[in-house]
């Protein structure tokens, strides 16, 4: 458990690097949506191979039918978020884009945890967390100051 922070940090760095690389791909292709399509195509292929290697099976139709319809919408959110990253990074720069994106992620994640949505453990918003959010917003403003 104590090393999860390291893995999370590495995953965040990977997201920043892939976003910048694919944003550049979108610039070179003159189409951030095409870059998004390529990124998701590669990701789909890699994860499908990983699932087949690790699980050696896929869920049956009965299992898939039991999944609430709204959960399939996560793919729409991914496409929107990733496509927006690829569009904005060349316009804003990597640091500003990622700082605003991270701020939005943390704020919504805190609300999700506070409410316990999607059967997650409830982690109430405290005064300490509110202070952290204030410092986060101040940090984002300082990062983006010209």
Buried (B, 14 or more C-beta within 10 A) or exposed (E): EEEEEEEEEEEEEEBBEBBBBBBBBBBEBEBBEBBBBBBBEEEEEEEEEEEEEEEEEEEEEEEEEEEEEEEEEEEEEBBEBBBBBBBBBBEBEBEBBBBBBBBEBBEEEBEEBBEEEEEEEEBEBEEEBEEBBEEBEEEBEEBBEE
